[in-house]
Amino acid sequence: MELVRVYTGDDGQSHFEDVTVDLNDHGAGGRLSKLWRGPGVIFREVDGSYDLDFHTAPRRQLVVNLTGSVEIEVGDGTKRILGPGSILLAEDTTGQGHISRNVNGEPRKCLFVPLDESPAAL
């Protein structure tokens, strides 16, 4: 399974990395990853006017887009649009952070899944 990671580099700026989460065959149960531990889930809804300037992630977390899209911009000016069904691993909790913008004025619903501090094996 693919996800996009945003992390803080040695330069203090946020960067993108494409990550593949390993899945193991569990027969009729499908393909599953190892357990990623965390304390719970946060539900979020924003209207189509949001535009957040540079900010860091408040914690290490997955952001799962349910509806709508978001444009993420990192320190070097690189931008990516993440649509419904996309998963962002937000790990840029220090440094300059990233920008989050609405796409075409669409409202967006997503899940924040806080993760324990020690990274899961990918």
C-alpha positions in Angstrom: 0.0 0.0 0.0 1.3 3.4 -0.9 1.4 6.6 1.2 3.1 9.9 1.1 5.3 10.9 4.0 6.1 14.5 5.0 9.2 14.7 7.3 11.7 17.3 8.5 15.1 17.1 6.9 18.4 18.0 8.3 17.9 21.5 6.7 14.9 22.1 8.9 12.5 22.1 6.0 9.7 19.6 5.2 10.2 17.1 2.4 8.1 14.4 0.6 8.9 10.7 0.4 6.8 8.0 -1.2 6.5 5.0 1.1 5.3 1.5 0.5 3.7 -0.2 3.5 4.5 -3.9 3.4 1.4 -6.2 3.4 1.4 -9.9 4.2 -1.1 -12.4 2.9 -3.6 -13.6 5.5 -5.7 -15.8 3.2 -9.4 -15.0 3.1 -8.6 -12.1 5.5 -6.8 -10.3 2.7 -3.4 -8.6 2.9 -2.5 -6.9 6.2 0.3 -4.7 7.5 1.9 -5.0 10.9 0.0 -3.1 13.6 0.8 0.6 13.8 0.0 1.6 17.4 -1.7 4.8 18.4 -4.1 6.2 21.0 -7.2 6.8 18.8 -8.8 8.6 15.9 -9.8 12.3 15.3 -12.5 13.1 12.8 -12.0 16.4 10.9 -14.1 18.5 8.5 -13.0 21.8 7.0 -14.9 24.0 4.6 -13.5 24.9 1.1 -11.9 28.1 2.2 -9.1 26.8 4.4 -5.6 27.8 3.6 -3.0 27.1 6.3 0.4 28.8 6.0 3.5 27.0 7.1 2.8 24.8 10.1 4.2 21.6 11.6 2.2 18.5 12.3 0.9 18.6 15.9 2.0 15.0 16.4 3.2 12.0 14.4 0.0 10.9 12.6 -1.7 9.5 9.5 -4.1 11.8 7.7 -6.6 9.8 5.6 -8.6 11.8 3.1 -12.2 10.6 2.9 -13.7 13.3 0.7 -12.3 16.4 -1.0 -8.6 17.1 -1.7 -5.7 19.0 -0.1 -2.7 20.6 -1.7 0.4 20.2 0.4 3.5 22.3 -0.2 6.9 21.6 1.4 9.9 23.9 2.0 11.5 23.6 -1.4 8.2 24.6 -3.1 7.2 21.1 -4.2 3.4 20.6 -4.2 1.3 17.5 -4.2 -2.5 17.2 -4.3 -3.8 14.3 -2.2 -7.4 13.3 -3.0 -10.0 11.0 -1.5 -8.5 7.7 -0.3 -5.0 9.1 -0.1 -2.9 8.6 3.1 -0.4 11.1 4.4 2.1 10.2 7.1 2.8 13.5 8.8 6.1 13.5 10.7 7.3 17.1 10.2 6.7 18.0 13.9 9.7 20.3 14.0 11.2 22.9 11.6 9.4 25.1 9.0 6.6 22.7 8.4 4.3 22.5 5.4 1.4 24.5 3.8 -2.1 23.0 3.5 -4.5 24.5 0.9 -8.0 23.8 -0.3 -8.4 22.5 -3.8 -11.0 24.2 -6.0 -12.9 25.4 -2.9 -14.0 21.8 -2.0 -14.8 21.0 1.6 -12.8 18.1 3.0 -13.4 15.3 5.5 -10.5 13.3 6.8 -9.3 11.2 9.7 -6.3 12.0 11.9 -4.9 8.8 13.3 -2.3 9.7 16.0 0.6 7.3 16.1 3.0 6.2 18.9 6.3 8.0 18.7 8.4 5.0 17.7 8.0 4.4 13.9 6.3 1.3 12.7 8.2 -1.1 10.5 7.3 -0.2 6.9 
